[in-house]
Each structure stands twice: as C-alpha cells, then as structure tokens.
C-alpha cells in the first residue's frame, strides 16, 4: 500500500509520528522562518516522505522544497564558517533564493559571499553572477595584478575583465561602475579607474563547442552481454551470472552496488582515451548549450588520465565536493580531474518495435 502524505515509510522513520505531524502542521501554516521550513522538509524527506507527499500535505511544491533544503544547507555551512551577526540576521529573515545560488561555492567562500550580499543588499539574479565570479576567482593560484583575495576585489575583477571586453561605451561604463561598487582595496579601485581613460578593447576567448555526437544507427549501439567464463565452468558460476536488462536511452547495464556498464561505439576519440569513464547528465544543464536546448539525457565520456589544461577543451573540476563540467579560459589553480572526450546524444528512434521485428533482420 502506498503511504499517504501523513504516513512515511516505517523503516525510514527517525522521528515519532507526532513529531512528523508537528512538522507538517508547521509547514502547512508557514510558521517560523524559512530556515525552519527547510529543516522541516529535510527531516520529512529523510523520514521517508517523497516531495510529492510533502506537497500534498503542506502546499510546498517539490521545486520549492529543493530550494529551501539546499539553501538551509548553505546557511548552516555559512554559520559554521563564521559570519557577522548582521549577515546572520539578514539571512535568517530572507534570502533563501540568494543562498541557493551559493551552493557551488566552498564553505569559506559561501560565508564571504553572504557578507557581500548582506552588505550591498543584492538580489538573487545578481547573486548568481557573483557566485560564478567567486568560483572562477578561486581557481586562480594567486590574485591577478592589482587585486587582492578579498571577496569584494574578486567580484570587482570579474566586472573589470568584462568591461575591458566591451566596446560599447555605455555598457562599459555600467560595468566599470559595478567594479568600483565592489572593489575593496585602493589598488583594485585604481585598476578599474584606469579603464575610464584607457578604451582598449581586449577580445575575450570564446568558449569552445562541446564535442557533441548523436548515435545515428543501430550499428552505433552495440549490445552488452555478460561473460560466464571459459570452460570448464561450474553450474553455480553459470547460474550466478545476472540477467542483463539494458536501460534506455543508452543501454545502461547495472550490477550489484553503485556501478554499471554502458555500451559505447568504438569511435577513435573513445579508443584514444587512456582511462575513459561515463556519466549521465541532462543536456540543458551542460555549459555553453543553447537556452532552448532539448531536455534529453546525454552520456558524457571523460578521460580521467587527461588532466593537462588546454583552452580548447572542457574539464571535470571539483566544485565544493561535487563534479562539475567546466571550461577554463586560464589554467586553474586547482587540479583538474579529467577531460571531456565527447558528449553523446541518444539515437532518435521513432518506432522502437520496428527494430525488433524478425523480418527486419538482414539475411
């Protein structure tokens, strides 16, 4: 029987039913701060309730649950790193959408960014840009000339670099003003003020296109079958081989534990990889894809042995403990974890049953 919104899975309960009911009641009436809502949603999910069940019981939509849970985690890590009382008071009352954007940063940078947001009263749309600027700044081995490691200078450097690439004087002036707004050191301010008299335009390096391929034919989609071994083979070993059940769209075959196999074509770009691994990702979440990109799952092939930076490739980097696919215009300070060999899109099959008909098999 499917558990109702007020009946979490019994084996997952870490709290009494009365405690869980109290949390549902709190969310339903929106009592307390958003931090308490995030903690309540997290507790209910850990107790075995699905986001849909919580939505039905409280009115908090799944996407909203995810945002405040992540924002609460950022809030807690921010406090652990240490922030001022004013910044803590600011985010206790509001700003969950801003803290959500800081999820890509390390614990220390989250605290520094939070201070900056509270100090300047920033909205979430600009916070997203600033979080990305702080993340890119953290990849540098040392601060660029004229700038310090201060978070304000890090954001000022971001706008200084954008201003240098802008030929439109009005847009350039806006970026210079933003840089001066955040610059915290005299040297950074002087560096930015130089752009008021130096109108040289420095062309930015364009991010390369992703190495994107789509499976086009059945010949590109090999079939994986398990290997029992070499004769003589014991009956027990024969029976122990699991049934393979490929999962669409790439024919993924799982085995015990967290691992899985996936069949890939023997293209040269894959054969040349020394230590290839694969990961699944939503296509629209990859970097440098069109805003109207199709919502399909793609297979990203990584060569873990290829860790030397070059400006024409995408790499796997450590983003606050999470894998992130990223392009670096300059060599990053942190070690790279592998190079993106290709991004594989699934084959477009209009009629999957068509390929299974016996009369379609070549003689």
Buried (B, 14 or more C-beta within 10 A) or exposed (E): EEBEBEBBEEEEBEBEEEEBEEBBEBBEEEEEBBBBBBBBBBBBBEBBBBBEBBBBBBEBEBEBBBBBBBBBBBBBBBBEBEBEEEBBEBBBEEBBBBBBBBBBBBBBBBBBBBBBBBBBEBEBEBBBBBBBBBBBBBBBEEBBEBBBEBBBBBBBBBBBBBBBEBEEEEEBBBBBEBBBEBBBBEBBBEBBBEBEEEEEEEEEEEBEEBBEBEBEEEEBBEEBEEEEEEEEEEEEEEEEEEEBEBEEBBBBBBEEEEEEBBBBBEBEBBEEBEEBEBEEBEBBEBEEBEEEEEEEEBBBBBBBEBEEEEEEBBBBBEBBEEBBBBBBEEEBEEEBBBBBBBBBBBBEBEEEEEEEEEEEEEE
